[in-house]
């Protein structure tokens, strides 16, 4: 990525780019933001549900596909119909919440709508817990960033998944700020079903991933770089925590130049080897 200040959330990044060879698959996408996210919802199958629909375990490697174009290629191999048409569950790509969010973001940007994938924690899956999760934001006609959870559209986890309310989802930076201000237990933040993946290290990790996503580098939930591994092991100190405070402040600012400048620091920028 270049060093200019403008990020341009209406334009695809490396992982939301739709290449020419898969452009036909998205040629008839709807225009409405909600309908674009519904299309994304119909393309992904969560790993925990895959076996229910006859998807073999050897397809779980699809979870590691990073780019939208590669996802579209795999979807085309499974079912050659355009992506906006209904497909059976076994013809969807196996992916995580991140894949719902990134495909939604890619389709919104494809229609020229400013959009961002956000990495953080949802409060609506497990009582009194903030669970590792990704959602999408898009800029509506009134200039408001709308948070939408494409994965659960039509499901009763939360009243309005098409327009999440404050506090229902916290980005990594928002979670950091919340913990600083509330004094709540960081062990309420983590990965559902993974007993060791709870605590302040998960909040730091998602704050760094969210900063990357705001810079249009939407990594996999388990990707690590910089001092993230050391943070998970509790081997970072007050200096890194101060940096997390900066990340939280900058990500909440909507200041593209500040978001870009902080991301380019050595500890936070995603290595090129992980993006390709």
C-alpha positions, 0 to 999 in steps of 0.5 A: 500500500502507498503512503498517502493519507487517504484510505478510501473505504469505498475502494477495494483493498488487496483482500476485497479486490474482485479480479477480472476472472471472477467479475462475471460472478458478481455482475448482477449484485443488488444495489441495496446495502442490506441485500448485498450483505444477504448475498454474502450470508448465503455464501458461507458455511460455518465449520461447526455446521458443515458436517450437518450439511454433508460437507466433509472435514477435508474442506475445512481448509477453506477457512484459511482463504484470505482474499475475496477473489480466491473465495469467489474462485472456490465458490465457482468450483462448488457451484457455477451459478452467479453468487446472488442466486440461492445455492445449497448449503453444501455449495457454500465455502467453509468459513468464519465470521470474518468471511461473512464480514469480508465478502459483505465489505467486498460487495459493498465496495464493488457497488461504490459504498464505503465499507469496512470489516471490523474485528472485535467482540459480540455480546449477543452469543454467550450470556455475560461474555464478549465473544471474538467476532467480525462484522461489517460497517457501511456508510449510509446516505445520512453519513452514518456508519451502520454496523451489520452482522451478515452472519446472523441476518434473520436470526434472533441473536440480537434484535436488529443484526442489520443495524447493531446498537452501541454496546452489542458489538465492540471493536478491539479498540472499543473493548480496550477502552471499555475495560480501562473505563469500567474495570471489568474482568478482561476474562469476559473477552475471548473465543467461544469454545476455546478455553485458553483464548480469553483475557486481555491478550485477545483484546490486544490481538483484536485491536491490532487486527481491527486497525489493519482492517481499517487499512483494508488489510482484513486478516484471518482471525488467527493471523499473528504478527508484530508483538501479538504472539508475545502479548498472548503469552503475557510477555509485553509490558506497559509500553505495548499497552500504551500503544494499544491505547493509541490504537483504540483512540485512533480507530475511534477517530475516523481520521484516515490520515491518523489511522494510516500513520499508526498502522504503518508503525513496525509493531502494527503493520501486516508483513507482506508475506501474510497478505499475498 
